[in-house]
Amino acid sequence: MGGKKMRWCLVSFILIFSLNTFAEKIAMTNVPISEFVDWYSRKTGKGVIIPNDFNEKITVYNADISPENLPAFFVSVMASRGYEVSPGNPVIIAKSHQGNYGISALDKALENPLPEGSSLNYLPDYPEPKRGHFFTQKTQTYSFHHVLVKDIFSVIDIFLKSSPYSGGQVAIDEGNNRLIVTTTVENHKQIQSFVPSIDIQRTQVLIESIMFETTDGSNFDFSFGVGKNQGQRW
C-alpha cells in the first residue's frame, strides 16, 4: 500500500513540475512597464535595454504562456504601447516610428541563439520572414465597451487556433478593456467582422458554444450559442 502511495506522489510531482516548466501565467495590474520587462528578462535569461521616459503603467494578463509563444507575446504587448523590440542579447526596446510592429521583427529576434540553460532552447525553427501578402502579420488592438475582455479572450483565442494557415497571438489589456491581437491581415478582417456582434450590452451572457466554419474559398461563418444569468449584468 505504501509503495502505491509513493508512486502516486511521484507521478503527481512530475506532472506538476512539467506544467510549471512548459506554461506560465502573468497577471499584472497597473504596474510600471519596466516590471513587465523585468519579468520577460528573467524568463528568457536575456538582458534588456529600455529607452528614456520608460515610466508608464501597464496591465497585462495571460493565463497560459508557453515558451514557444513568449517572444510573440512580449513583442505584441510592447507594440501595443508603441515600442519596437530589436533582437540580440541584450534586447533593445525603442519608441516605434512605424506604428504597429510586424511579425518580421519577431523572426529576427528568434535568429539569435539563446543562453545555455534557457527554457527556450528547444524553440522550433521560425518561418522565413519573406512571405506572401496573405501571411503578413501585424498587431492591432480591439477595444470593447459592453463586455469584459477576459470573457471574450477565449473566443478570439479559439478563432486564431482554428486558422489552418496563420494562427496568431492574443493578449489581454485589462486596464483598458481591450485585446492585443497579432495575426495575419486576413484574420484581422475576419475579427473586425464579428467583434460588433459580441460587443453588445445585454444581460450577462454565458458562452455555451463557439463555432468557426472556414472553407477553401473566401467565405467565413462565425456563430456562438449563449445562455444568460438573470442575477447579474455587465
Buried (B, 14 or more C-beta within 10 A) or exposed (E): EEEEEEEEEEEEEEEEEEEEEBEBEBEBEEBBBBEBBEBBBEBBBBEBEBEEEBEEEBBBBBBEBEBEBBBBBBBBBBBBBBBBBEBEEEBBBEEBEEEBBBBBBBBBBBEEEBEEEBBBEEBEEBEEEEBEEEBBBBBBBBEBEEBEBEBBBEBBBBBBEEBEEBBBBBBBBBBBBBBBBBBBBBBBEBBEEBBEEBBEEEEBBEBEEBEBEBEEEEEBEBEBEEEEEEEEEE
